[in-house]
Amino acid sequence: MPEACSYYYMFNLRDGASADVQDVNVRRALSLAVDRDIIVENVLAGGQKAAYTFTHWATAGFETPDIPKASMTQAERNEMAQELMAEAGYGPDNPLEIDLVYNTSDSHRSVAVAISQMWKQTLGVETVLANQEWQTFLEARSNGDYEVARGGWCADYNEASTFLDLMQSESGYNDSKFVSAEVDALMEEAKTSNNAQANYDRVEEIIAEQAPIIPIYHYASVYMYSENLEGWPFENFQQQWYSKDLYKIAE
């Protein structure tokens, strides 16, 4: 069942941060080279869905926009990634070296190892993995002591802005420090719009174009469910349930 969270990697875009990830071609190449289907089907295998948007696919009223790379084959993505990396000046004679930090967890480690191997195989990137305890990890992200870091966001409410507000320049959760006047204007306008879908579409397009983050997968929940139990809210994005709505079928 869909769970109201999105898993992603973020780039440090602060002034004075590593020049490697300041290059949009590098960021786009690293995003393209992530084979999300392998992550969700082989690494996690728990019903998660590959993500090409930050907003979770099951968010109420949200229609997933047409993000071009989502409809490409992985071979096509890899080819484009290699071209972008070459444009950025990286290749066999000048391989990119990058640091990736994540908080201590077997699951996070498995995803990080898989993605670092994808980057190595497709782009020749050498990735240094570092796991940190939770509080240390939060401080490192907040202080900008990273190049690439794991991120995860769970919805506070069932509407797309709960995700996309994080992309605003002044958001306290914008640990990338991504700044886009267009995103700020679109999200401000969306607050009073009768139909903000067009605003959200454009923000997702900007995320894909500028790659301040790499959406990787949308969460899912896995439960053991009794066959004679009815009333579970399968379509409830936030998995809020009430015992009054559950009942058993008589044998």
Secondary structure, 3 states (H helix, E strand, C coil): CEEEEEEEEEECCCCCCCCHHHCHHHHHHHHHCCCHHHHHHHHHCCCCEECCCCCCCCCCCCCCCCCHHHHCCHHHHHHHHHHHHHHCCCECCECCEEEEEEECCHHHHHHHHHHHHHHHHHHCCEEEEEEECHHHHHHHHHHCCCCEEEEEEECCCCCCHHHHHHHCCCCCCCCCCCCCHHHHHHHHHHCCCCCCHHHHHHHHHHHHHHCCEEEEEEEECCCCCCCCEECCCCCCCCCCCCHHHCEECCC
